[in-house]
């Protein structure tokens, strides 16, 4: 995979694994297990929060675009209010992504380039939709059936079943993700099985990295 952003240093750096999956598929469990194995993990959701902190240019751009009501009384980004703006409007979501995604990509790329590990895992919920796939060598998809994910959403976030179904329906469908995956971890319920699958992939990724 290639991109204008990829330099020779980038291409010869660590093997880059893009970790993705639908909401409540188990990305956090998998990422945490890789981290426990000593693998550097870069989470783009964390970066998204960092680039929208007070004093960062992105926060002012968001407020200018979506209105002052997306800031709370202390000047922090009110993510719940922002979600109300973008959840049901593709145009508004694209406007937000235009502000955040270039900054997220730049920061993640910088952190990938600076690691000395054999491979690095980059957690990107919108790996395929955002074009971030161009910056990684392999796509690891975490898969779980819709019913399991709905139950996890309701347990974690509350709300109604209808809301949970709407969130899942708003994302790329499972078949689309799986069709583009290089590696898949099934995470339907047993954390021990999922951790074991991560350990097996860890050994595989180390071998791939060593052979490059």
C-alpha positions as CSV (number, residue, x, y, z in Angstrom):
1,X,0.0,0.0,0.0
2,X,1.4,3.4,-0.8
3,X,0.6,7.1,-0.1
4,X,2.3,10.4,-0.8
5,X,2.7,10.6,3.0
6,X,4.9,7.5,3.1
7,X,8.6,8.2,3.0
8,X,11.5,5.7,2.6
9,X,11.9,5.9,6.4
10,X,8.3,5.1,6.9
11,X,8.3,2.1,4.5
12,X,11.4,0.6,6.1
13,X,10.2,1.2,9.7
14,X,8.2,-1.2,11.8
15,X,5.5,-3.5,10.4
16,X,2.3,-1.5,10.8
17,X,-0.9,-3.3,11.8
18,X,-4.2,-1.4,11.5
19,X,-6.7,-2.7,14.1
20,X,-10.3,-2.1,13.4
21,X,-13.8,-3.4,14.0
22,X,-17.4,-2.2,14.5
23,X,-18.6,-0.6,17.8
24,X,-18.4,-3.1,20.7
25,X,-16.6,-5.7,18.7
26,X,-13.8,-5.9,21.3
27,X,-11.1,-3.6,19.9
28,X,-10.0,-2.5,23.4
29,X,-9.6,-6.0,24.7
30,X,-7.4,-6.9,21.7
31,X,-5.4,-3.7,21.9
32,X,-4.8,-4.1,25.6
33,X,-3.6,-7.7,25.0
34,X,-1.1,-6.6,22.4
35,X,0.1,-3.9,24.8
36,X,0.5,-6.5,27.6
37,X,2.7,-8.4,25.1
38,X,5.0,-5.4,24.8
39,X,3.7,-4.2,21.5
40,X,3.4,-0.4,21.0
41,X,-0.3,0.5,20.6
42,X,-1.3,3.8,19.0
43,X,-5.0,4.6,19.6
44,X,-6.4,7.2,17.1
45,X,-9.4,7.8,19.5
46,X,-6.9,9.0,22.1
47,X,-5.2,11.2,19.5
48,X,-8.5,12.6,18.5
49,X,-9.1,13.8,22.0
50,X,-5.5,15.2,22.2
51,X,-5.8,17.3,19.1
52,X,-9.1,18.8,20.3
53,X,-7.9,19.9,23.7
54,X,-8.2,23.5,24.7
55,X,-5.5,25.6,23.1
56,X,-5.3,23.3,20.0
57,X,-6.3,24.8,16.7
58,X,-8.7,22.0,16.0
59,X,-10.9,22.9,18.9
60,X,-11.4,26.5,17.7
61,X,-12.2,25.2,14.2
62,X,-14.8,22.8,15.6
63,X,-16.4,25.6,17.6
64,X,-16.4,27.9,14.6
65,X,-18.0,25.2,12.4
66,X,-20.6,23.7,14.8
67,X,-21.3,26.5,17.2
68,X,-20.3,27.4,20.8
69,X,-22.7,24.9,22.2
70,X,-20.2,22.1,21.5
71,X,-18.0,23.6,24.2
72,X,-18.8,23.1,27.9
73,X,-18.5,25.8,30.6
74,X,-14.8,25.2,31.0
75,X,-14.0,25.5,27.3
76,X,-13.6,21.7,26.8
77,X,-15.2,19.9,23.9
78,X,-18.6,18.6,24.8
79,X,-18.5,15.4,22.9
80,X,-22.2,14.5,23.6
81,X,-23.3,17.8,22.1
82,X,-21.0,17.3,19.1
83,X,-22.4,13.9,18.5
84,X,-25.9,15.4,18.3
85,X,-24.6,17.6,15.4
86,X,-23.0,14.8,13.4
87,X,-24.6,11.5,14.2
88,X,-27.5,11.7,11.7
89,X,-25.9,14.1,9.2
90,X,-23.3,12.7,6.8
91,X,-22.4,16.3,5.7
92,X,-21.8,17.4,9.3
93,X,-19.8,14.2,10.0
94,X,-17.6,14.8,6.9
95,X,-17.0,18.4,8.1
96,X,-15.8,17.2,11.4
97,X,-13.6,14.5,9.8
98,X,-12.1,17.2,7.6
99,X,-10.9,19.0,10.7
100,X,-9.7,16.0,12.7
101,X,-8.5,13.3,10.3
102,X,-5.5,15.1,8.8
103,X,-4.2,16.0,12.3
104,X,-4.9,12.4,13.6
105,X,-3.1,10.9,10.6
106,X,-0.1,13.2,11.0
107,X,0.3,12.5,14.7
108,X,-0.2,8.7,14.3
109,X,2.3,8.6,11.4
110,X,4.9,10.5,13.5
111,X,4.5,8.1,16.4
112,X,4.7,5.0,14.1
113,X,7.9,6.3,12.6
114,X,9.5,6.9,16.0
115,X,9.0,3.4,17.4
116,X,11.9,0.9,17.3
117,X,9.7,-2.2,17.8
118,X,9.4,-4.9,15.3
119,X,5.7,-4.0,14.7
120,X,3.2,-1.5,16.0
121,X,-0.6,-1.7,16.3
122,X,-2.7,1.3,15.3
123,X,-6.3,1.3,16.5
124,X,-8.4,3.0,13.9
125,X,-12.2,2.5,14.1
126,X,-12.7,4.0,10.6
127,X,-9.6,2.3,9.1
128,X,-11.2,1.7,5.7
129,X,-13.6,4.6,5.6
130,X,-11.0,7.2,6.5
131,X,-8.4,6.1,4.1
132,X,-6.0,5.3,6.9
133,X,-5.6,1.9,5.4
134,X,-3.0,3.5,3.1
135,X,-0.7,4.0,6.1
136,X,-0.6,0.5,7.4
137,X,0.8,-2.9,6.0
138,X,-2.0,-5.2,7.3
139,X,-5.6,-4.8,8.4
140,X,-6.7,-6.7,11.5
141,X,-10.5,-6.9,11.9
142,X,-12.1,-7.7,15.2
143,X,-15.4,-9.4,14.5
144,X,-18.4,-10.1,16.6
145,X,-22.0,-10.9,15.7
146,X,-24.5,-8.0,15.8
147,X,-26.5,-9.4,18.8
148,X,-23.4,-9.7,20.9
149,X,-22.4,-6.2,20.1
150,X,-25.9,-4.9,20.8
151,X,-25.8,-6.5,24.3
152,X,-22.4,-5.0,24.9
153,X,-23.5,-1.5,23.9
154,X,-26.6,-1.7,26.2
155,X,-24.5,-2.9,29.1
156,X,-21.8,-0.4,28.6
157,X,-23.6,2.7,27.5
158,X,-27.3,2.2,28.3
159,X,-29.9,3.6,26.0
160,X,-32.3,1.7,23.9
161,X,-31.9,-1.3,21.6
162,X,-33.1,0.8,18.7
163,X,-30.3,3.3,19.4
164,X,-27.7,0.5,19.5
165,X,-29.0,-0.9,16.2
166,X,-28.9,2.6,14.6
167,X,-25.2,3.0,15.6
168,X,-24.3,-0.4,14.2
169,X,-26.2,0.4,11.0
170,X,-24.4,3.7,10.5
171,X,-21.0,2.0,10.3
172,X,-19.5,-0.1,7.6
173,X,-21.2,-3.5,7.5
174,X,-19.3,-6.6,8.8
175,X,-19.0,-8.2,5.4
176,X,-17.3,-5.1,4.0
177,X,-14.7,-5.1,6.8
178,X,-14.1,-8.8,6.6
179,X,-13.6,-8.6,2.8
180,X,-10.7,-6.2,3.2
181,X,-9.1,-7.9,6.3
182,X,-5.7,-9.5,6.2
183,X,-6.3,-11.0,9.6
184,X,-9.4,-11.6,11.7
185,X,-10.0,-12.2,15.4
186,X,-13.4,-13.6,16.3
187,X,-14.5,-12.1,19.6
188,X,-18.0,-13.5,20.4
189,X,-17.8,-13.9,24.1
190,X,-14.8,-15.7,25.7
191,X,-12.0,-13.2,26.6
192,X,-9.5,-16.0,27.2
193,X,-10.0,-17.3,23.6
194,X,-9.6,-13.8,22.3
195,X,-6.4,-13.3,24.2
196,X,-5.1,-16.6,22.9
197,X,-5.9,-15.5,19.3
198,X,-3.9,-12.3,19.9
199,X,-0.9,-14.2,21.2
200,X,-0.9,-16.4,18.1
201,X,-1.1,-13.4,15.9
202,X,1.7,-11.7,17.9
203,X,4.0,-14.6,16.9
204,X,2.9,-14.4,13.3
205,X,3.5,-10.6,13.1
206,X,7.0,-11.0,14.7
207,X,7.8,-13.5,12.0
208,X,6.5,-11.3,9.2
209,X,8.4,-8.4,10.6
210,X,11.6,-10.4,10.8
211,X,11.3,-11.5,7.2
212,X,10.9,-8.0,5.8
